[in-house]
Amino acid sequence: MSADRLAALEARVAALEARLHAPAPAVPPAPPAGSPLWALEGLQARVEDPGAVMLVGHVELPDGRRAQWQLGAPTEDLLGTDWTEEADVLVALGHPVRLRLLRRVLTGAATVAELLDTEGVGTSGQVYHHLRQLTAAGWLRAVGGGRYEVPVARVVPLLAVVLGGRR
């Protein structure tokens, strides 16, 4: 690890420790009911400029599992890090067949046989190739018996990436 990266890491740890020992801020009032930007208004009320980014969601999947998830980071932390560290995770989503497979798994398909019934996914060898890529990146996991699932902790981030891709 270079001296610059080590110094940057030490500075980030010191900032986190300072936040940990700082007095808790007063909780601002909730945004008005019915506001279409209630989540944004709540974030702005809690975080000073230059701001922050937050992903949050709650989802009930067809198989009954519930995903409730929240992750946020200050803007300066996001802009100050090397984004290439996330490249493998994002590259795994960069293929239409992998996105079809993930959607099918989220909507109830779990086995390779079920996934092979998905239009446009190719041969069983191609499906296994894509499943390996998605599993290596953490978007899928094998649960035994030739079955796959999207880990609960990855459901909301996956849906947020898809939502973020909309124009």
Rosetta constraint file for C-alpha pairs under 8 A:
AtomPair CA 1 CA 5 HARMONIC 6.46 0.50
AtomPair CA 1 CA 6 HARMONIC 6.50 0.50
AtomPair CA 2 CA 6 HARMONIC 6.19 0.50
AtomPair CA 3 CA 7 HARMONIC 6.06 0.50
AtomPair CA 4 CA 8 HARMONIC 6.13 0.50
AtomPair CA 5 CA 9 HARMONIC 6.08 0.50
AtomPair CA 6 CA 10 HARMONIC 6.11 0.50
AtomPair CA 7 CA 11 HARMONIC 6.16 0.50
AtomPair CA 8 CA 12 HARMONIC 6.26 0.50
AtomPair CA 9 CA 13 HARMONIC 6.21 0.50
AtomPair CA 10 CA 14 HARMONIC 6.13 0.50
AtomPair CA 11 CA 15 HARMONIC 6.19 0.50
AtomPair CA 12 CA 16 HARMONIC 6.20 0.50
AtomPair CA 13 CA 17 HARMONIC 6.11 0.50
AtomPair CA 14 CA 18 HARMONIC 6.12 0.50
AtomPair CA 15 CA 19 HARMONIC 6.29 0.50
AtomPair CA 16 CA 20 HARMONIC 6.18 0.50
AtomPair CA 17 CA 21 HARMONIC 6.41 0.50
AtomPair CA 18 CA 22 HARMONIC 6.05 0.50
AtomPair CA 27 CA 46 HARMONIC 7.54 0.50
AtomPair CA 28 CA 45 HARMONIC 6.32 0.50
AtomPair CA 28 CA 46 HARMONIC 6.98 0.50
AtomPair CA 30 CA 42 HARMONIC 6.68 0.50
AtomPair CA 31 CA 35 HARMONIC 7.04 0.50
AtomPair CA 31 CA 38 HARMONIC 5.74 0.50
AtomPair CA 31 CA 41 HARMONIC 6.36 0.50
AtomPair CA 31 CA 42 HARMONIC 6.34 0.50
AtomPair CA 32 CA 38 HARMONIC 7.48 0.50
AtomPair CA 33 CA 38 HARMONIC 7.90 0.50
AtomPair CA 34 CA 38 HARMONIC 7.71 0.50
AtomPair CA 37 CA 41 HARMONIC 5.99 0.50
AtomPair CA 38 CA 42 HARMONIC 6.05 0.50
AtomPair CA 39 CA 43 HARMONIC 6.27 0.50
AtomPair CA 40 CA 44 HARMONIC 6.12 0.50
AtomPair CA 41 CA 45 HARMONIC 6.12 0.50
AtomPair CA 42 CA 46 HARMONIC 6.46 0.50
AtomPair CA 43 CA 47 HARMONIC 5.99 0.50
AtomPair CA 43 CA 52 HARMONIC 7.75 0.50
AtomPair CA 44 CA 48 HARMONIC 6.86 0.50
AtomPair CA 44 CA 51 HARMONIC 7.21 0.50
AtomPair CA 47 CA 51 HARMONIC 5.85 0.50
AtomPair CA 47 CA 52 HARMONIC 6.81 0.50
AtomPair CA 50 CA 74 HARMONIC 7.85 0.50
AtomPair CA 50 CA 75 HARMONIC 6.26 0.50
AtomPair CA 50 CA 76 HARMONIC 7.25 0.50
AtomPair CA 51 CA 74 HARMONIC 6.08 0.50
AtomPair CA 51 CA 75 HARMONIC 5.55 0.50
AtomPair CA 52 CA 72 HARMONIC 6.89 0.50
AtomPair CA 52 CA 73 HARMONIC 5.56 0.50
AtomPair CA 52 CA 74 HARMONIC 4.05 0.50
AtomPair CA 52 CA 75 HARMONIC 4.61 0.50
AtomPair CA 52 CA 76 HARMONIC 7.97 0.50
AtomPair CA 53 CA 72 HARMONIC 5.52 0.50
AtomPair CA 53 CA 73 HARMONIC 5.59 0.50
AtomPair CA 53 CA 74 HARMONIC 6.38 0.50
AtomPair CA 53 CA 75 HARMONIC 6.48 0.50
AtomPair CA 54 CA 70 HARMONIC 7.19 0.50
AtomPair CA 54 CA 71 HARMONIC 5.65 0.50
AtomPair CA 54 CA 72 HARMONIC 4.03 0.50
AtomPair CA 54 CA 73 HARMONIC 6.55 0.50
AtomPair CA 55 CA 69 HARMONIC 7.86 0.50
AtomPair CA 55 CA 70 HARMONIC 5.61 0.50
AtomPair CA 55 CA 71 HARMONIC 5.29 0.50
AtomPair CA 55 CA 72 HARMONIC 6.21 0.50
AtomPair CA 55 CA 156 HARMONIC 7.80 0.50
AtomPair CA 55 CA 157 HARMONIC 7.14 0.50
AtomPair CA 55 CA 160 HARMONIC 7.04 0.50
AtomPair CA 56 CA 68 HARMONIC 7.77 0.50
AtomPair CA 56 CA 69 HARMONIC 5.60 0.50
AtomPair CA 56 CA 70 HARMONIC 4.24 0.50
AtomPair CA 56 CA 71 HARMONIC 6.46 0.50
AtomPair CA 56 CA 156 HARMONIC 7.05 0.50
AtomPair CA 57 CA 67 HARMONIC 7.68 0.50
AtomPair CA 57 CA 68 HARMONIC 5.88 0.50
AtomPair CA 57 CA 69 HARMONIC 5.60 0.50
AtomPair CA 57 CA 70 HARMONIC 6.63 0.50
AtomPair CA 57 CA 156 HARMONIC 5.82 0.50
AtomPair CA 58 CA 66 HARMONIC 7.19 0.50
AtomPair CA 58 CA 67 HARMONIC 5.43 0.50
AtomPair CA 58 CA 68 HARMONIC 4.28 0.50
AtomPair CA 58 CA 69 HARMONIC 6.43 0.50
AtomPair CA 58 CA 156 HARMONIC 7.18 0.50
AtomPair CA 59 CA 66 HARMONIC 5.68 0.50
AtomPair CA 59 CA 67 HARMONIC 5.06 0.50
AtomPair CA 59 CA 68 HARMONIC 6.49 0.50
AtomPair CA 59 CA 155 HARMONIC 7.92 0.50
AtomPair CA 59 CA 156 HARMONIC 7.38 0.50
AtomPair CA 60 CA 64 HARMONIC 6.13 0.50
AtomPair CA 60 CA 65 HARMONIC 5.90 0.50
AtomPair CA 60 CA 66 HARMONIC 4.50 0.50
AtomPair CA 60 CA 67 HARMONIC 6.38 0.50
AtomPair CA 61 CA 65 HARMONIC 5.42 0.50
AtomPair CA 61 CA 66 HARMONIC 6.23 0.50
AtomPair CA 61 CA 67 HARMONIC 7.78 0.50
AtomPair CA 61 CA 106 HARMONIC 6.75 0.50
AtomPair CA 61 CA 107 HARMONIC 7.07 0.50
AtomPair CA 62 CA 106 HARMONIC 7.45 0.50
AtomPair CA 62 CA 107 HARMONIC 5.90 0.50
AtomPair CA 62 CA 108 HARMONIC 6.05 0.50
AtomPair CA 63 CA 108 HARMONIC 6.44 0.50
AtomPair CA 65 CA 152 HARMONIC 7.60 0.50
AtomPair CA 66 CA 152 HARMONIC 7.29 0.50
AtomPair CA 67 CA 152 HARMONIC 5.32 0.50
AtomPair CA 67 CA 153 HARMONIC 6.84 0.50
AtomPair CA 67 CA 155 HARMONIC 6.51 0.50
AtomPair CA 67 CA 156 HARMONIC 6.91 0.50
AtomPair CA 68 CA 153 HARMONIC 7.99 0.50
AtomPair CA 68 CA 156 HARMONIC 7.51 0.50
AtomPair CA 69 CA 153 HARMONIC 6.85 0.50
AtomPair CA 69 CA 156 HARMONIC 6.38 0.50
AtomPair CA 73 CA 77 HARMONIC 6.58 0.50
AtomPair CA 73 CA 78 HARMONIC 6.71 0.50
AtomPair CA 74 CA 78 HARMONIC 6.54 0.50
AtomPair CA 75 CA 79 HARMONIC 6.13 0.50
AtomPair CA 76 CA 80 HARMONIC 5.78 0.50
AtomPair CA 77 CA 81 HARMONIC 6.36 0.50
AtomPair CA 83 CA 87 HARMONIC 7.13 0.50
AtomPair CA 86 CA 90 HARMONIC 6.36 0.50
AtomPair CA 87 CA 91 HARMONIC 5.82 0.50
AtomPair CA 88 CA 92 HARMONIC 6.22 0.50
AtomPair CA 88 CA 137 HARMONIC 6.47 0.50
AtomPair CA 89 CA 93 HARMONIC 7.19 0.50
AtomPair CA 89 CA 137 HARMONIC 4.94 0.50
AtomPair CA 89 CA 138 HARMONIC 7.39 0.50
AtomPair CA 89 CA 139 HARMONIC 7.98 0.50
AtomPair CA 90 CA 94 HARMONIC 6.64 0.50
AtomPair CA 91 CA 95 HARMONIC 7.81 0.50
AtomPair CA 92 CA 98 HARMONIC 7.35 0.50
AtomPair CA 92 CA 133 HARMONIC 6.10 0.50
AtomPair CA 92 CA 134 HARMONIC 5.83 0.50
AtomPair CA 92 CA 137 HARMONIC 6.44 0.50
AtomPair CA 93 CA 98 HARMONIC 6.30 0.50
AtomPair CA 93 CA 99 HARMONIC 6.23 0.50
AtomPair CA 93 CA 134 HARMONIC 7.72 0.50
AtomPair CA 94 CA 98 HARMONIC 7.61 0.50
AtomPair CA 94 CA 99 HARMONIC 7.80 0.50
AtomPair CA 95 CA 99 HARMONIC 6.51 0.50
AtomPair CA 96 CA 100 HARMONIC 6.23 0.50
AtomPair CA 97 CA 101 HARMONIC 6.16 0.50
AtomPair CA 97 CA 120 HARMONIC 7.08 0.50
AtomPair CA 97 CA 121 HARMONIC 5.47 0.50
AtomPair CA 97 CA 130 HARMONIC 7.56 0.50
AtomPair CA 98 CA 102 HARMONIC 6.13 0.50
AtomPair CA 98 CA 130 HARMONIC 5.98 0.50
AtomPair CA 98 CA 131 HARMONIC 7.61 0.50
AtomPair CA 98 CA 134 HARMONIC 7.26 0.50
AtomPair CA 99 CA 103 HARMONIC 6.15 0.50
AtomPair CA 100 CA 104 HARMONIC 6.16 0.50
AtomPair CA 100 CA 118 HARMONIC 7.72 0.50
AtomPair CA 100 CA 121 HARMONIC 7.63 0.50
AtomPair CA 101 CA 105 HARMONIC 6.16 0.50
AtomPair CA 101 CA 115 HARMONIC 6.61 0.50
AtomPair CA 101 CA 118 HARMONIC 7.71 0.50
AtomPair CA 101 CA 121 HARMONIC 7.70 0.50
AtomPair CA 102 CA 106 HARMONIC 6.15 0.50
AtomPair CA 102 CA 139 HARMONIC 7.95 0.50
AtomPair CA 102 CA 140 HARMONIC 7.79 0.50
AtomPair CA 102 CA 150 HARMONIC 7.43 0.50
AtomPair CA 103 CA 107 HARMONIC 6.16 0.50
AtomPair CA 104 CA 108 HARMONIC 6.30 0.50
AtomPair CA 104 CA 109 HARMONIC 5.40 0.50
AtomPair CA 104 CA 115 HARMONIC 6.98 0.50
AtomPair CA 104 CA 118 HARMONIC 7.66 0.50
AtomPair CA 105 CA 109 HARMONIC 4.61 0.50
AtomPair CA 105 CA 110 HARMONIC 5.54 0.50
AtomPair CA 105 CA 115 HARMONIC 7.79 0.50
AtomPair CA 105 CA 148 HARMONIC 7.20 0.50
AtomPair CA 105 CA 149 HARMONIC 6.12 0.50
AtomPair CA 105 CA 150 HARMONIC 6.94 0.50
AtomPair CA 106 CA 149 HARMONIC 7.31 0.50
AtomPair CA 106 CA 150 HARMONIC 6.68 0.50
AtomPair CA 109 CA 114 HARMONIC 5.61 0.50
AtomPair CA 109 CA 115 HARMONIC 6.27 0.50
AtomPair CA 110 CA 114 HARMONIC 6.59 0.50
AtomPair CA 110 CA 115 HARMONIC 7.18 0.50
AtomPair CA 110 CA 147 HARMONIC 4.99 0.50
AtomPair CA 110 CA 148 HARMONIC 5.06 0.50
AtomPair CA 110 CA 149 HARMONIC 6.39 0.50
AtomPair CA 111 CA 115 HARMONIC 6.24 0.50
AtomPair CA 111 CA 146 HARMONIC 5.79 0.50
AtomPair CA 111 CA 147 HARMONIC 4.55 0.50
AtomPair CA 111 CA 148 HARMONIC 6.33 0.50
AtomPair CA 112 CA 116 HARMONIC 5.99 0.50
AtomPair CA 112 CA 124 HARMONIC 7.66 0.50
AtomPair CA 112 CA 127 HARMONIC 7.58 0.50
AtomPair CA 112 CA 128 HARMONIC 7.84 0.50
AtomPair CA 112 CA 146 HARMONIC 6.92 0.50
AtomPair CA 112 CA 147 HARMONIC 7.17 0.50
AtomPair CA 113 CA 117 HARMONIC 6.82 0.50
AtomPair CA 114 CA 118 HARMONIC 7.37 0.50
AtomPair CA 115 CA 121 HARMONIC 7.97 0.50
AtomPair CA 115 CA 127 HARMONIC 7.82 0.50
AtomPair CA 116 CA 121 HARMONIC 6.71 0.50
AtomPair CA 116 CA 122 HARMONIC 7.50 0.50
AtomPair CA 116 CA 123 HARMONIC 7.37 0.50
AtomPair CA 116 CA 124 HARMONIC 6.68 0.50
AtomPair CA 116 CA 127 HARMONIC 7.23 0.50
AtomPair CA 121 CA 126 HARMONIC 7.42 0.50
AtomPair CA 121 CA 127 HARMONIC 6.45 0.50
AtomPair CA 122 CA 126 HARMONIC 5.87 0.50
AtomPair CA 122 CA 127 HARMONIC 6.60 0.50
AtomPair CA 123 CA 127 HARMONIC 6.22 0.50
AtomPair CA 124 CA 128 HARMONIC 6.12 0.50
AtomPair CA 125 CA 129 HARMONIC 6.21 0.50
AtomPair CA 126 CA 130 HARMONIC 6.33 0.50
AtomPair CA 127 CA 131 HARMONIC 6.10 0.50
AtomPair CA 128 CA 132 HARMONIC 6.11 0.50
AtomPair CA 129 CA 133 HARMONIC 6.45 0.50
AtomPair CA 130 CA 134 HARMONIC 6.21 0.50
AtomPair CA 131 CA 135 HARMONIC 5.96 0.50
AtomPair CA 131 CA 140 HARMONIC 7.45 0.50
AtomPair CA 132 CA 136 HARMONIC 5.99 0.50
AtomPair CA 133 CA 137 HARMONIC 6.28 0.50
AtomPair CA 134 CA 138 HARMONIC 6.26 0.50
AtomPair CA 134 CA 139 HARMONIC 5.20 0.50
AtomPair CA 134 CA 140 HARMONIC 5.53 0.50
AtomPair CA 135 CA 139 HARMONIC 5.79 0.50
AtomPair CA 135 CA 140 HARMONIC 4.54 0.50
AtomPair CA 135 CA 141 HARMONIC 5.37 0.50
AtomPair CA 135 CA 142 HARMONIC 7.58 0.50
AtomPair CA 136 CA 140 HARMONIC 7.95 0.50
AtomPair CA 138 CA 151 HARMONIC 7.92 0.50
AtomPair CA 138 CA 154 HARMONIC 7.70 0.50
AtomPair CA 139 CA 150 HARMONIC 5.88 0.50
AtomPair CA 139 CA 151 HARMONIC 6.98 0.50
AtomPair CA 139 CA 154 HARMONIC 6.25 0.50
AtomPair CA 139 CA 158 HARMONIC 7.71 0.50
AtomPair CA 140 CA 148 HARMONIC 6.51 0.50
AtomPair CA 140 CA 149 HARMONIC 5.59 0.50
AtomPair CA 140 CA 150 HARMONIC 4.53 0.50
AtomPair CA 140 CA 151 HARMONIC 6.27 0.50
AtomPair CA 141 CA 148 HARMONIC 5.59 0.50
AtomPair CA 141 CA 149 HARMONIC 5.62 0.50
AtomPair CA 141 CA 150 HARMONIC 6.31 0.50
AtomPair CA 141 CA 151 HARMONIC 6.57 0.50
AtomPair CA 142 CA 146 HARMONIC 7.03 0.50
AtomPair CA 142 CA 147 HARMONIC 5.85 0.50
AtomPair CA 142 CA 148 HARMONIC 4.52 0.50
AtomPair CA 142 CA 149 HARMONIC 6.63 0.50
AtomPair CA 143 CA 147 HARMONIC 5.54 0.50
AtomPair CA 143 CA 148 HARMONIC 5.58 0.50
AtomPair CA 143 CA 149 HARMONIC 6.89 0.50
AtomPair CA 144 CA 148 HARMONIC 7.65 0.50
AtomPair CA 150 CA 154 HARMONIC 6.50 0.50
AtomPair CA 150 CA 155 HARMONIC 6.42 0.50
AtomPair CA 151 CA 155 HARMONIC 6.63 0.50
AtomPair CA 152 CA 156 HARMONIC 7.94 0.50
AtomPair CA 153 CA 157 HARMONIC 7.74 0.50
AtomPair CA 154 CA 158 HARMONIC 5.93 0.50
AtomPair CA 155 CA 159 HARMONIC 6.24 0.50
AtomPair CA 156 CA 160 HARMONIC 5.96 0.50
AtomPair CA 157 CA 161 HARMONIC 6.17 0.50
AtomPair CA 158 CA 162 HARMONIC 6.38 0.50
AtomPair CA 159 CA 163 HARMONIC 6.05 0.50
AtomPair CA 160 CA 164 HARMONIC 5.91 0.50
AtomPair CA 161 CA 165 HARMONIC 6.25 0.50
AtomPair CA 162 CA 166 HARMONIC 6.89 0.50
